[in-house]
Amino acid sequence: MTTLQDVATSTAGGAAGARRGRLGGAPPWLGGLVGTVAVIALWWILALTWLRDGGAVPTPDDVLVKLVTDFDRYIPSIKSTLWIAIKGFLIGNGLAIGLAILTFGIPVVDRIVLQIGVASYCLPIIAIGPILTTVFDGSTPQVALAGISVFFTTLIGTLVGLRGADQAALDVIRASGGGRIRQLRYVRLRAALPSTFAALQIAAPAAVLGAIIGEYLGADRGLGVAMVAAQQNLNVAGTWALAFISSAAAGIGYGLIALIGRLLTPWAPRTNVGGGS
């Protein structure tokens, strides 16, 4: 009969094997570094050759100069977008995780919640953005779009984690007289943490994107508004600098959630999104 000790030993062995595999090869960050350098080199070559006449693609050094000289002017826009993205991230993910936990194990309600999640994923943000802007005032439309952008991913990640709990541990709880609540509290919630954090990693850049799209569709400040203004003024380097800031914000959010997940789930095996373990 499988015991919790056997399960723990098997899990520890698998994690140790994964660590040995990583140590035996190249560092996990090397691929990302090489890819980044290659993209910048290709960008530089294209900007100086084939795309030079159009003027739509500045060189990386032009973007860097613009970023440094105008960064103080971008700070209010950065703060506005980040605040909207954070609020949408917290609200959307809070609803997703809460609904997943509350409805798990209730088949009828579980299916309804899943259908709501699919509907939110299929909603065309470009289409509903103007409607939200017409109905609501202030930053509510942008926060709503950021929340919608993250809801489905986190809902699915949490449900997958809850359903993937170790059966042996569930049997132990059941044999000791525990019901669904105790299984959820002592086994399923812990089992759901790795996949939930994986979903939150994806949700962080999605929240930034949703906030910026909302600003594009109607706002008085933010990175989206600043990019529209730069485009209208034919400020090519400024547009690219703002795009770089937006990408950096999304990447920092992704990395921050990954770090928090690593600290809170040290037992979970690590899998790179772009490749192997």
C-alpha positions as CSV (number, residue, x, y, z in Angstrom):
1,M,0.0,0.0,0.0
2,T,1.3,3.5,-0.9
3,T,2.1,5.6,2.1
4,L,2.7,9.3,2.5
5,Q,6.4,8.5,3.1
6,D,6.6,6.7,-0.2
7,V,5.0,9.6,-2.0
8,A,7.3,12.1,-0.3
9,T,10.4,10.0,-1.2
10,S,9.3,9.8,-4.8
11,T,8.6,13.5,-5.1
12,A,12.0,14.4,-3.5
13,G,13.8,12.0,-5.9
14,G,12.1,13.6,-8.9
15,A,13.0,17.1,-7.7
16,A,16.6,16.0,-7.1
17,G,16.8,14.5,-10.6
18,A,15.5,17.7,-12.1
19,R,18.1,19.7,-10.2
20,R,20.9,17.4,-11.4
21,G,19.7,17.8,-15.0
22,R,19.8,21.5,-14.8
23,L,23.2,21.6,-13.2
24,G,24.6,19.2,-15.8
25,G,23.6,21.6,-18.7
26,A,23.7,25.3,-19.3
27,P,22.3,27.8,-16.8
28,P,18.5,28.3,-17.4
29,W,19.0,32.0,-17.9
30,L,21.6,31.6,-20.7
31,G,19.0,30.8,-23.4
32,G,17.0,34.0,-22.6
33,L,20.2,36.1,-22.6
34,V,21.3,34.7,-26.0
35,G,17.9,35.2,-27.4
36,T,17.7,38.8,-26.2
37,V,21.1,39.7,-27.7
38,A,20.1,38.1,-31.0
39,V,16.9,40.1,-31.2
40,I,18.7,43.4,-30.4
41,A,21.4,42.6,-33.0
42,L,18.7,41.8,-35.6
43,W,16.8,44.9,-34.7
44,W,19.9,47.0,-35.1
45,I,20.8,45.5,-38.5
46,L,17.3,46.0,-39.9
47,A,17.1,49.6,-38.6
48,L,20.3,50.5,-40.4
49,T,19.6,48.6,-43.6
50,W,16.3,47.5,-45.0
51,L,14.1,49.6,-42.7
52,R,16.2,52.7,-42.7
53,D,14.4,54.7,-45.3
54,G,10.9,54.4,-43.8
55,G,12.0,55.9,-40.5
56,A,9.5,53.8,-38.6
57,V,12.2,51.6,-36.9
58,P,14.8,53.5,-34.8
59,T,18.0,52.0,-33.7
60,P,18.3,50.6,-30.2
61,D,20.6,53.5,-29.2
62,D,18.1,56.1,-30.4
63,V,15.4,54.4,-28.2
64,L,17.8,54.3,-25.2
65,V,18.7,58.0,-25.5
66,K,15.0,58.8,-25.7
67,L,14.2,56.6,-22.8
68,V,16.9,58.3,-20.6
69,T,16.2,61.9,-21.6
70,D,12.4,61.7,-21.3
71,F,12.0,59.1,-18.5
72,D,10.9,61.8,-15.9
73,R,8.0,62.7,-18.2
74,Y,7.0,59.0,-18.4
75,I,6.9,58.4,-14.7
76,P,3.3,59.6,-14.2
77,S,2.1,57.4,-17.0
78,I,4.0,54.4,-15.7
79,K,2.5,54.9,-12.2
80,S,-1.1,55.2,-13.6
81,T,-0.8,52.1,-15.8
82,L,0.8,50.0,-13.0
83,W,-1.8,51.0,-10.5
84,I,-4.6,50.0,-12.9
85,A,-2.9,46.8,-13.8
86,I,-2.3,45.9,-10.1
87,K,-6.0,46.6,-9.3
88,G,-7.2,44.5,-12.2
89,F,-4.7,41.7,-11.4
90,L,-5.9,41.5,-7.8
91,I,-9.6,41.7,-8.5
92,G,-9.6,39.4,-11.5
93,N,-7.4,36.8,-9.9
94,G,-9.1,37.1,-6.6
95,L,-12.5,36.3,-8.2
96,A,-10.9,33.4,-10.2
97,I,-9.3,31.7,-7.3
98,G,-12.3,32.3,-5.0
99,L,-14.8,30.9,-7.5
100,A,-12.5,27.9,-8.2
101,I,-12.2,27.0,-4.5
102,L,-15.9,27.7,-3.6
103,T,-17.3,25.7,-6.5
104,F,-14.8,22.8,-6.7
105,G,-16.5,19.5,-6.2
106,I,-20.0,20.8,-7.0
107,P,-20.4,19.6,-10.6
108,V,-23.3,21.8,-11.7
109,V,-21.9,25.0,-10.3
110,D,-18.4,24.1,-11.4
111,R,-19.5,23.8,-15.0
112,I,-21.3,27.1,-14.9
113,V,-18.2,28.9,-13.5
114,L,-16.1,27.3,-16.1
115,Q,-18.4,28.5,-18.9
116,I,-18.3,32.0,-17.4
117,G,-14.5,31.8,-17.6
118,V,-14.5,30.6,-21.2
119,A,-16.9,33.5,-22.0
120,S,-14.6,36.0,-20.4
121,Y,-11.7,34.6,-22.4
122,C,-13.6,34.8,-25.7
123,L,-14.8,38.4,-25.1
124,P,-13.2,40.8,-27.6
125,I,-11.6,43.4,-25.4
126,I,-11.4,45.9,-28.3
127,A,-15.2,45.6,-28.7
128,I,-16.3,45.8,-25.0
129,G,-13.7,48.5,-24.1
130,P,-15.7,51.4,-25.7
131,I,-18.9,50.0,-24.0
132,L,-17.3,50.0,-20.6
133,T,-15.9,53.5,-21.2
134,T,-19.4,54.7,-22.1
135,V,-21.0,53.1,-19.0
136,F,-18.4,53.7,-16.3
137,D,-16.4,56.8,-15.3
138,G,-12.8,57.1,-14.2
139,S,-10.4,54.2,-14.3
140,T,-13.1,51.5,-13.9
141,P,-13.1,50.5,-17.6
142,Q,-9.3,50.0,-17.6
143,V,-9.4,48.0,-14.4
144,A,-12.2,45.9,-15.7
145,L,-10.3,45.1,-18.9
146,A,-7.2,44.2,-16.9
147,G,-9.3,41.9,-14.7
148,I,-11.0,40.2,-17.6
149,S,-7.6,39.6,-19.2
150,V,-6.4,37.5,-16.2
151,F,-9.6,35.8,-15.0
152,F,-9.7,32.7,-17.3
153,T,-6.0,31.8,-17.0
154,T,-6.0,31.8,-13.2
155,L,-9.4,30.0,-13.0
156,I,-8.1,27.1,-15.1
157,G,-4.8,27.0,-13.3
158,T,-6.4,26.8,-9.9
159,L,-9.0,24.2,-11.0
160,V,-6.2,22.0,-12.5
161,G,-4.2,22.2,-9.3
162,L,-7.2,21.3,-7.1
163,R,-8.0,18.3,-9.3
164,G,-4.4,17.2,-9.4
165,A,-4.1,16.5,-5.7
166,D,-2.2,13.4,-4.7
167,Q,-4.8,10.5,-4.4
168,A,-2.8,8.8,-1.6
169,A,-2.9,11.9,0.6
170,L,-6.7,12.2,-0.1
171,D,-7.2,8.6,0.9
172,V,-5.4,9.2,4.2
173,I,-7.7,12.2,5.0
174,R,-10.8,10.1,4.0
175,A,-9.7,7.1,6.1
176,S,-9.3,9.4,9.1
177,G,-12.9,10.5,8.7
178,G,-12.2,13.8,7.0
179,G,-14.7,15.1,4.4
180,R,-14.4,17.4,1.4
181,I,-13.5,20.5,3.5
182,R,-10.6,18.8,5.2
183,Q,-9.4,17.4,1.9
184,L,-9.5,20.9,0.5
185,R,-7.8,22.4,3.5
186,Y,-5.0,20.0,4.0
187,V,-4.3,18.5,0.6
188,R,-6.0,20.2,-2.4
189,L,-5.1,23.8,-1.6
190,R,-1.4,23.0,-1.2
191,A,-1.5,20.9,-4.4
192,A,-3.1,23.8,-6.2
193,L,-0.4,26.3,-5.3
194,P,2.2,25.5,-8.1
195,S,-0.3,25.6,-11.0
196,T,-2.0,28.6,-9.5
197,F,1.3,30.5,-9.4
198,A,2.1,29.4,-12.9
199,A,-1.2,30.9,-14.0
200,L,-0.5,34.1,-12.0
201,Q,2.8,34.4,-13.9
202,I,1.0,34.5,-17.2
203,A,-1.7,36.8,-15.7
204,A,0.8,39.5,-14.7
205,P,1.8,40.5,-18.2
206,A,-1.9,40.1,-19.3
207,A,-3.0,42.6,-16.7
208,V,-0.5,45.1,-18.0
209,L,-1.7,44.5,-21.5
210,G,-5.4,44.8,-20.5
211,A,-4.7,48.1,-18.7
212,I,-2.8,49.6,-21.7
213,I,-5.5,48.5,-24.2
214,G,-8.1,50.2,-21.9
215,E,-6.0,53.4,-22.0
216,Y,-5.9,53.2,-25.8
217,L,-9.7,53.0,-26.0
218,G,-10.3,55.9,-23.6
219,A,-8.4,57.4,-20.7
220,D,-6.8,60.7,-19.7
221,R,-3.4,59.3,-18.6
222,G,-1.3,56.2,-18.7
223,L,1.2,54.5,-21.0
224,G,-1.5,53.8,-23.6
225,V,-2.4,57.5,-23.8
226,A,1.3,58.5,-23.9
227,M,1.9,56.1,-26.8
228,V,-1.1,57.5,-28.8
229,A,0.3,61.0,-28.2
230,A,3.7,60.0,-29.4
231,Q,2.3,58.4,-32.5
232,Q,0.2,61.4,-33.3
233,N,3.3,63.6,-33.0
234,L,5.4,61.3,-35.2
235,N,7.7,60.7,-32.2
236,V,9.0,57.3,-33.4
237,A,11.7,56.9,-30.8
238,G,9.3,57.9,-28.1
239,T,6.8,55.4,-29.2
240,W,9.4,52.6,-29.1
241,A,10.6,53.8,-25.7
242,L,7.1,53.6,-24.3
243,A,6.7,50.2,-25.8
244,F,9.9,49.1,-24.2
245,I,8.7,50.4,-20.8
246,S,5.4,48.5,-21.2
247,S,7.3,45.3,-22.1
248,A,9.7,45.8,-19.1
249,A,6.7,46.2,-16.7
250,A,5.1,43.0,-18.0
251,G,8.4,41.1,-17.7
252,I,9.1,42.4,-14.2
253,G,5.6,41.3,-13.1
254,Y,6.1,37.9,-14.6
255,G,9.5,37.5,-12.8
256,L,8.2,38.8,-9.5
257,I,5.3,36.3,-9.4
258,A,7.7,33.6,-10.4
259,L,10.0,34.5,-7.5
260,I,7.2,34.6,-5.0
261,G,5.9,31.2,-6.3
262,R,9.4,29.7,-6.0
263,L,9.7,30.9,-2.4
264,L,6.2,29.7,-1.4
265,T,6.3,26.4,-3.2
266,P,9.8,25.1,-2.7
267,W,8.6,21.5,-3.0
268,A,7.2,21.9,-6.5
269,P,9.3,20.9,-9.6
270,R,10.4,23.8,-11.7
271,T,9.5,23.9,-15.4
272,N,10.7,26.6,-17.8
273,V,7.8,28.0,-19.9
274,G,9.9,27.8,-23.0
275,G,11.5,24.4,-22.6
276,G,12.3,21.5,-20.3
277,S,12.5,21.1,-16.6
